[in-house]
Amino acid sequence: MRYLPHTESEIKEMLKVIGVPDVDALFYTIPTDVRLDGDLKLEPALDEAALMSHLKTLAAKSDAGSFVSLSWCRQLCPSHPARSGSTARAQ
């Protein structure tokens, strides 16, 4: 799925719906002394092939293992109680 940023008119409409004058007003609860002042210093963007290569290099340095199969581990699933006064129907 591609990232499609919102247009200025879409942003203005969203802000109007929630009742705030601008995007900065969304962050009023964050103290100004801890807010980032300026842009993040990020490295240039990578294309998909370069990113995958970079991630594989980082993964090779890690000893954390893989989290891919964690959702596949067996879990205890308690049986459903039978309905009182009747036979549980097959499902």
FENZI-V597987 format. One record per helix or strand of 2 or more residues. SS is the DSSP state (~ for helix, > for strand). FROM is the first residue (numbers start at 1). TO is the last residue. Records with the same first field share a line. If there is no record, write none. Layout:
SS: FROM-TO, FROM-TO
//
This chain:
~: 8-18, 23-27, 32-34, 48-61, 68-72
//
